[in-house]
Amino acid sequence: MTDNPLGSQTEHPKKYQPDVLYPIPRWASRSLLDIDKKIRMFGLDHWQAYELSWLNNAGKPQVAIGEFYFNSDAENIVESKSLKLYLNSLNQERYKNSEAVRSLIEQDLSSVSGSEVKVVIHPLDEIEEEIFSVRAGRCIDHIDVELVARQPDAQVLTIADVDVDDEILYSDLFRSNCPITGQPDWASIEIRYTGKKISESSLLKYLISFREHQGYHEECAERIYRDIMLRCQPSELRIGMNFLRRGGLDINVYRSTEPVTSDSVNARLIRQ
């Protein structure tokens, strides 16, 4: 696809159409953040697709949940609406089994992203009823803070002269905005770090300062990762952002000082 479909009225494909996938180069936002020159960063983008469907050889509809794992070193991210259009293009096509669908999606997403993508498909009858577990760490949302900055401001982040080891803090108050449509994007964020104690009130002020920021999910996570690394200088850091579902897709972004693997992502949260 030559034009970004986000924010425009687009017909859903009636047949398999891999060229509807729209790549967005990662370098554009990273050059503004100046990440590559300043900090080491590993990461993974974990997408979950809840509206995955195709036909079997007899023409009977099949449904499943798909998981797509993109390495953060991939050249491109995939625009979310284009991915939804692509998945819809499979709806009326016949495939031998779920493995054929998995292999096809893996091939197409790897091609458009410029790096190997891992795809897992879960037929609904193989999924046990999910019970949301108690989250690790401490929620900082009870802290009374005043929203001062209307755009991300790393200067509000402060540390104390106290060392902490593997501290986990989380918040459900994050909101940013789509840079194309201006629509709000909601997320829960988990911050796990070792180093000087980060002031929890300053961290919450910083996170809610994204409320009017326009940025893709991946850019928001990388901006937060960069700002905490440079401002607070932890020896270890892992950022996990679980964005709420939109159009049958949710996106979960992880950035870390250590490699992130597909078996280390967070469980689906209750808001997703």
Beta strands, then each sheet from edge to edge (+ up, - down):
strand 1: 23-25
strand 2: 42-55
strand 3: 61-71
strand 4: 76-78
strand 5: 117-123
strand 6: 138-139
strand 7: 159-177
strand 8: 184-198
strand 9: 236-243
strand 10: 249-256
sheet 1: 1+ 4-
sheet 2: 5+ 3- 2+ 10- 9+ 8- 7+ 6+
end
